[in-house]
Amino acid sequence: MAEKALKRIDWLLVAFIIPIIAGGLATMKSFSSLEDTNYFFSKQIIWVLVSLAVFFIFSFIDFRFLKRTDVLVFLFLSMCATLLLLVILGSIFNENKSWFNFGFFSFQPVDFMKLALVLVLAKYFSRRHVEIRDIKHIFISGLYALLPLILVLLQPDFGSAMIVLFIWLGMVLVSGISKLHLFLVLLSGVVIFASLWFFAFAPYQKARIYNFINPLADIHKTGYNVFQSTIAVGSGQILGKGLGFGTQSRLKFLPVAESDFVFAAFSEEWGFIGSFLILLLYVLVIWRILYSASLGASNFEILFGMGIAIFFMGHIIINIGMNLGLMPVTGIPLPFMSYGGSHMLTEFAGLGILMSMRKYGRSAHRDDMQNEFLGV
């Protein structure tokens, strides 16, 4: 059985991910060497190993229990309750209450909520694929995004709120929405953003958006991070400064080089060629995810696979755009490269479920829950 499961794993996908992880680890090792400390490098290796274990565990487990209504409802409500608890008891870091800190480790629950949201939306749209052109289902599905969105904004975590919206909008679009409904959804997005701007965004978040429009307006305060990031990327030129010679990250000009701006730190040392190869690897990763989605035996598997691809694309676009000065600074991690365990565990858990679908997806399964919970 284990041998069969191993054969179902997309080893080409794994082969594309490993160099990305190696690039992140090499970057952390590089700027850590100046202080003779391997804190980020050592802890990240542990998170990588644990995440790979999670990937294989989820690959071997029959994913079909995740299609059960009671399981999905419990998972979704548990994540919402955790986010609410975080707003009340969470640790404040960089003006956000986004983390549970237990001293020897901390984790960010919103990452797990993103995966739960993909599962719930995949189930909802798979049950409504025939009648999805009825616009009411778009707004009902929006309720699943609205609750975590509100809880995330209360922290406040603008970056994760963007990802939640990105996942919902992306999955609405791939579900078979009509052009008229597409326009209405986009119009709704504008209304939501305007509402958030006037009633939800904190002053520092508005400052980041102002800085997005003109990042060089105040390079000593709100524009400092973007300014240093663009210097790091530009100074790498074509071939880069070489591993261990990235002055922006090693001399601490570049903030949070291990997580938010790891792409800029990598680009400084590896140049345009290295950055292009990383971007190419990300494109190949998305391609393999979509390929696995296309193998799905039901709409649920297909929509889940596409949701995972949307999840990764959102993080990649926002983080790299942030590093290049094209997006506001949001604190969104770069998949497989940024330091941290919460996001990496979520990424590999999602991919593990996708691999499980390749093995078990063609077996029959019946949802024993006859009653629906908001259509799930």
N, C-alpha and C positions, 0 to 999 in steps of 0.2 A: 504493500500500500504506500509506504514511504517512497519507494522507488518510482511508483507511478506519479506521485505528487511532485517529485523532483523533476520528472520529465515534463510536467505541465508548466513549470516555472519558465518564464521568459528570460533566459540567461543573457540574451542580447540586451535586454533592458538593464539587467544587473551590470553588464559590461560597460554600458554607457554611464551608469551612476557612479561606479567606483572611481574613475578619474576625477569627477566633480568633487567627491569627498576628499580625495587625495589633494586636490588643489586647495581646498579649505584648510586641511591639516597642515600642508606645507606653509601656507601663509601665516597661520597661528604660530607655528614653530619658528618662523623667520623673525617676526617682530618680538617674540618672547625671548629670543637668544640674547638681546641686548641687556636685559636685566637678569639673565641667567635663571629664568624661571619658566617652567613648562606648564603653568597652571591651566591655561586654556587648552593647550595641546593635549595634555594628559587626560583632562576631564572629557574632552571631545572624543578621544579614542574610546573611552568607556561608553559614552553615549552611542557611538557608532556601533560598537559590538552588541550592546543591548538592543538597539534598534534593528540590527540585522537578525538577531534572535527572534524579535517580535515579528519580523517579516516572514521568517520561515514557519513560526508557530501559526500565524494566521493563514499562511499558504496551505498548511496541512489540515486546518480545521474546516469542516463543512460550513460554508458561509450561509447556507439556506436558513439557519435559525434567525439571521438578521432580517429576513423578509417577513417574519411574524409581526403582526400589528402590536401585540402586547410587548414584545421585546423592543421594538422601535419607539413606542410611546414611553416606555420606562427609560430607555437610553436618553431620549430627547429631554424629558422632564427632569431627569437626574442632572444632565448638563446645565439646564436652566437654573436648577436649584443651586448647583455649585457656583455658577456665575453670580447669583444673588448673594450667596454666602461670601463670595470674594469681595463684592462691593462693601459688605459690612465689616469683614475681618481681614481682608487682604493687606499685604505689605505695599507701601507706597514706594515706587521707584520711578525716577524721572517724571514726576508729577502724575503718574498713573498708578492706580491701584489694581494691577493686572496679575499679581503673583501671590501664590501661597509660599511663604518662606518658613522652612522647617529647620533652619540653621545649617545643616550639612547638605541640604539640597532645596531647590525651589522649583516650582513648575507653574505653567501658565495654562489654566483650564480652557481658555477660549480656543486653543488649538484643537482640542478634542471635540469641542462643540462644532467646529467647522466640518469635521468628518461625520459627526452625527447628522448635521444639516444635509450633507450630500446624500446620506442614506435615506433620510425621511423624504426629501424631495424626489429622489429616484422612485421610492415606493408610491408617492402620491401621483406623480405624472405617469407612471407605468399603469396605474389603475384608471387613469383618466385619458389615455392616449386617443381614444375614439372621440371623446367629447371635449378635447382640450381647446377646441375653437370657441367654446363657450367662455367668455371672458371672466365669468365668476370664479373659475378654477385658478386663474392667474392671481386674483386677489386673495383667494383662500390660501393658496400656496405661500403668498406673501406674509401671511400671519406667522408661518413657521420661521421666516427670516426676521420678522419684526420683533418678536420677543427677545431673541439673543442680541439683536441690534440695539435695542433699548438698554439691555443689561450691560453691553459692552461700552456704550456711550456714557453710562453712569460711572465708569471706572476713572476717567474717560480714556478710551483707546480708539482713536480715530482710524488707525491703520487696520485693525481687526474689523472695524465696522465697514471699511471699504471692501475687505475680503468677503464678509458676509453678504453684502450687496452684490458683489461680483459673482459669487456662487449662485445666488438666487436669479439674477438677471441672465447669467449664462445658461442655467438649466431651463429657464423659461423659454429662451430662444431656441434651444435644441429640442424642446418638447413638441414643436409643431405649431407655434403661434402664428396667427395671421398677420399680414402687414399692418392692418389697422390696429390690431392689438399691440404690435411692436411699437407703433407710434404712441399709443396710450401708455405703454410701460415706460418708454423713454420720457414722456411728459411727466409721468408719476415720479420718475427719478429726479427730474428738475425740481418738482414741488417738494419732494423729500429733502433734497439738498438745501433748498432755500429755507425750509423749516428748521433743519439742523443748524444752519448758519445763524439764524436769529434766536433760536431757543435752546440749542444744545452745545454748540461748539464753545470750548473754553477760549479765553483770549490768546493763549499761546498757540492753540490750534489754528485760529484765524491768522495769527502772525505767520505760521508756516505756509498757509495758502497765499498770503500776500507775498511771502518770500518766493513761493513757486512762480508767481507771475514775474517777479523781478528779484532773482536770487542774490544779486550783487548789491542790492539797495543798502544792506547793513551787514557787511561781511564780518563784523566783530561780535554780532549778537545773533539775530534770527537766521542770518545767512551764513554763519560761520561753518556749519557742518557741510553744507553744499559746496561752499567755496573751497574748503580743504579737500573735499572729495574730488571735485573737478580738477584741482591741481594734481592730485595723486594719479588720476586716470590719464591726464594729458602728459605728465612728466614721464610716463612709461614709454611714450612714443611707439615705435614699431616693434622692437624686440624686448623692451623692458630694461630695467636697471639690473636685473639679475636677482636670484633668490638670496635673500638676506641683505639686500642693498636698497630696500624701499625706505627712504628717509622719512616720508610723511607718516607712515605707521610706526616705524621704529623710534622716532623722536617724539611721538605722541601728538603731532599736529593733527593727525586724522583721528577723530573721536570714534569710540566703539568700533575699532577696526576688526575686532573678532566677530562681530555679528552684523549690525546694520550696514556697515561699510566694508565688509570683507571683499566685495567685488572690486572696490576702488583700490584696496590694499593689494589684491591679487594683480590687478591691471598695472599698477605701478611697477611691480617686479617682473611681470611676464609680457607687458606691452600689448599692442593691438593684436598680435598673432595669438597670444595666449588667451586674451579676452574673446576673440572670435571663436577659438576652439571650444571654450566653455559655453558660449551661446549656441554653437552648433550641437554640442552634446545635449543641451537642454531641448533643442528642437527634436533631436532623435529620441529623447526620453518621452516627450509628448507624443511623438509618432507611434512609439511602441505601446503607450497607454491606450491611444485611440485604436490601435490594431487589436489589442486585447479586448477592448470594448466591442469591436465589430464581431468578435467571436461569440458574444453573448447569445444565449438561447432564448432569452425573454427580454422584454422591454426594460425590466428592472436592471438586469446586468448591463445592458447597453447604456442606459441612462446613468447608472452608477459610474461606469468607466468614463463616460464623457464628463460627469461631475468631477471626478478625480483629476482629469485633464484640465478642467476649468480652474480647479483649486490650485494646481501647480502654476498654470499660466498667470493667474492673478498675482501670486507671490513673486514670480519671476519678473513680470512686467513692472510691478510697483517698486520692487527693491532695486532692480537695475536702473529703472527710470529715475529713482531717487539718487542713486550713485552718480548718474550722469547729469543731474540738475534738471531733469525733465519732469519730475514728480515731486510733490511735497514730502518732507521728511516725516515718516510715519512709524518707523521702528519695526517694519515688516521684515522677517528673516528671509534670506535667500535659501531655497531648498537645497539640502545636502551640504551646503558650504558654511552657512552661518553657525556660530557657536550656540549651543543650547540643546537640551534634550527633549523638551515638550514638542517642539515642531518636528524634530527628526523622528520621534516615536510615532507621531501622527502620520507623517509622510510614509513611513515604512508599513504602518498598520494598514493604511489605505491601499498600498500596493499589494500587501499580503492578501487582503480580501479580494482584490482583483485577480490575483493568481489562483486563489481558491475557486473563483468563478470559472476559470479555465478548466478546472478538474471536475467540479460538481455541478456546473451550470446546466448540463444537459440531462440531469436526473430529475425525475418528477418530484414536485413538492406542492403541498396544499397548505394554505394559511387557515388554520383552525379557528381563528378569530372571525366571526361572522359580522360583528358590529364594527363600524368604522370610527376612527377618531379624527375628525376634520378631514375625512377622505383617505386616511392612511390605511 
